[in-house]
Amino acid sequence: MKILNRAIYLFVFLLFVSSIGTAQQPTRLSDDEVKKVIVEASKTSDKFRDAFKKVSFLTTKDGAQVDVQKFMSDYKDTFQRFKDGFDSDKTPNSDLGNLFRMTGEIDGVMNRNPDAAGAGSEWQAHKFNMDRLAQAFHTSIAEDAPHARRMSDDQVKAIGQELQQASKSVGKSIKDAMKKDKSIDKGTLEATEQSLKTLEKDAETLKKLINDQKPLSVEMQNFLKQMDIIKSFINEHSLGSAVQSQWDQLESKASRLTGEYGIS
């Protein structure tokens, strides 16, 4: 009975771990989803600013004295400029970088004074939204965080279209080059042609998922696996500069897509 119970516990544990892995699959927020995060962050920013009005001056970790109300006014203006810019092109701008920097500075103050002016709860709510916003732009509010980056929905759709076209082009070029290379045996030729066919099919699937704004982590991994197979073949055979050039373009587009979706 003990052995059976242990087996059941082990099964439940593995199922739990598996569910965590599924929940943490990399994803990308759409333009509309990012917009919602911005709206929520704007609301919590206003609430924090109202709760923080009791504080006139603060000293930074470097010993500089800051006029809190002026700083918060600048923070509000920076947030609005970023919001207006995002409404225009859905990509990062200089105001976003400044916004994250200022958020990090406030967070440092609040970490040293967890409930300054009784605004601790309001700050935690706002920081939560700012962390979400930073994640949408592949960065954080930390001082040494990478520059914010993001492609708009239209830009991602364009990459999906280009990836499909590049898959077809490189496939045709490789097939033509293989036919001219008499050293490639029939079995290798057929296997490579099948991999190229699968690559084109996977690229078509990715394009559809992108256009429908659906998760594509598994499908992208399948596409990358096919790329690895074909790349090994290219490395083993001299197929000419044209093939290599087209392959480099395909790799570049795939890299941009995986970077946008946070897929390694």
SVG drawing of the C-alpha trace seen along z (x, -y; Angstrom):
<svg xmlns="http://www.w3.org/2000/svg" viewBox="-7 -70 39 72">
<polyline fill="none" stroke="black" stroke-width="0.4" points="0.0,0.0 2.9,-2.4 4.5,-1.7 1.2,-2.5 0.7,-5.7 4.3,-6.8 3.6,-6.1 0.4,-8.2 2.2,-11.1 5.0,-10.9 2.4,-11.0 0.7,-14.0 4.0,-15.8 5.1,-15.2 1.8,-16.4 2.1,-19.5 5.6,-20.2 4.4,-19.6 1.5,-22.1 4.0,-24.7 6.2,-24.2 3.1,-24.7 2.1,-27.8 5.5,-29.3 5.7,-28.8 7.1,-32.0 4.5,-34.3 4.1,-37.7 1.5,-40.3 -0.4,-41.8 -0.7,-45.5 -4.1,-45.6 -2.9,-43.6 0.1,-45.9 -2.3,-48.8 -4.4,-47.4 -1.3,-47.0 -0.4,-50.7 -3.9,-51.8 -3.7,-49.8 -0.2,-51.2 -1.5,-54.7 -4.3,-54.2 -2.0,-52.8 0.5,-55.6 -2.2,-58.2 -3.2,-56.4 0.4,-56.2 1.0,-59.9 -2.1,-60.9 -1.0,-58.8 2.5,-60.2 1.5,-63.9 2.4,-64.1 6.1,-63.8 7.9,-67.0 11.5,-65.9 13.5,-62.7 17.1,-61.8 18.4,-59.4 20.9,-56.6 23.6,-59.0 22.7,-61.6 20.9,-64.0 17.7,-65.7 14.8,-65.4 11.7,-67.6 9.1,-64.8 6.2,-66.7 8.2,-67.9 9.6,-64.4 6.1,-62.9 4.9,-65.6 7.8,-64.8 6.9,-61.1 3.3,-61.7 4.4,-63.8 6.9,-61.1 4.2,-58.4 1.8,-60.4 4.4,-61.0 5.2,-57.3 1.5,-56.4 0.9,-58.8 3.9,-57.4 2.8,-53.8 -0.7,-54.7 1.1,-55.8 3.4,-52.9 3.2,-50.3 7.0,-50.2 9.4,-51.6 10.5,-55.2 13.0,-57.2 10.3,-58.2 9.8,-54.5 13.4,-54.1 13.2,-57.2 9.9,-55.9 11.5,-52.6 14.6,-54.5 12.4,-56.8 10.3,-53.8 13.5,-52.1 14.5,-55.2 11.2,-55.4 11.4,-51.7 14.8,-52.3 13.3,-54.9 10.3,-52.7 12.6,-49.8 14.5,-52.0 11.2,-53.4 8.7,-50.5 5.6,-52.5 6.7,-56.1 3.7,-58.4 1.5,-55.3 1.8,-54.7 3.5,-51.3 0.4,-49.4 -0.2,-51.8 3.4,-51.5 3.4,-47.7 0.3,-47.8 2.0,-50.2 5.3,-48.3 3.4,-45.1 2.0,-46.8 5.3,-48.4 7.0,-45.0 4.4,-43.6 5.0,-46.5 8.7,-46.0 8.4,-42.3 6.3,-43.2 9.3,-45.1 11.9,-42.4 13.4,-44.5 13.0,-45.4 13.1,-48.4 16.5,-47.4 19.3,-49.9 21.4,-47.6 18.4,-46.3 18.7,-45.9 17.2,-48.5 13.4,-48.1 12.6,-46.4 9.4,-45.3 7.9,-44.8 4.3,-45.9 1.7,-43.3 2.1,-44.5 5.8,-44.1 5.6,-40.6 3.1,-39.6 5.5,-41.0 8.3,-38.8 6.0,-35.8 5.3,-36.4 8.9,-36.9 9.8,-33.7 7.4,-31.7 8.8,-33.3 12.4,-32.7 11.6,-29.1 10.3,-28.6 13.2,-30.4 15.9,-28.6 14.1,-25.3 14.1,-25.7 17.7,-26.9 18.9,-23.8 16.9,-21.4 18.4,-22.9 21.9,-22.8 21.4,-19.1 20.4,-18.0 23.7,-19.4 25.8,-17.7 26.2,-14.1 28.0,-13.1 24.8,-13.3 23.2,-9.8 19.5,-9.2 18.7,-8.5 20.2,-11.8 18.5,-13.7 15.1,-12.3 15.5,-12.9 16.7,-16.5 13.8,-17.2 11.4,-16.0 13.0,-18.2 12.7,-21.2 9.0,-20.3 8.4,-20.1 10.2,-23.4 7.9,-25.2 4.9,-23.6 6.0,-24.7 6.6,-28.2 3.1,-28.3 1.8,-27.2 3.7,-29.9 2.4,-32.6 -1.2,-31.6 -0.6,-31.5 1.0,-34.9 -1.9,-36.4 -4.4,-34.8 -2.4,-36.0 -2.1,-32.5 0.7,-30.9 3.4,-29.4 6.2,-28.1 5.9,-24.4 5.5,-25.2 8.5,-27.5 10.6,-24.8 9.6,-22.4 10.6,-24.9 14.0,-25.4 14.6,-21.6 14.0,-21.4 16.4,-24.3 19.1,-22.4 18.7,-19.4 19.0,-21.4 21.9,-23.5 23.9,-20.3 23.3,-19.2 24.4,-22.6 27.6,-22.5 28.5,-19.1 28.0,-20.0 29.2,-23.0 26.0,-24.3 27.3,-27.7 27.1,-31.3 23.5,-31.8 22.2,-29.1 24.4,-30.3 23.1,-33.9 19.5,-32.8 20.1,-30.6 21.6,-33.5 18.5,-35.6 16.3,-32.8 18.3,-32.5 18.1,-36.2 14.3,-36.3 13.9,-33.3 16.1,-34.9 14.0,-38.1 10.9,-36.0 12.3,-33.9 13.6,-37.1 10.2,-38.7 8.5,-35.7 11.2,-35.0 12.0,-31.6 15.5,-30.3"/>
</svg>
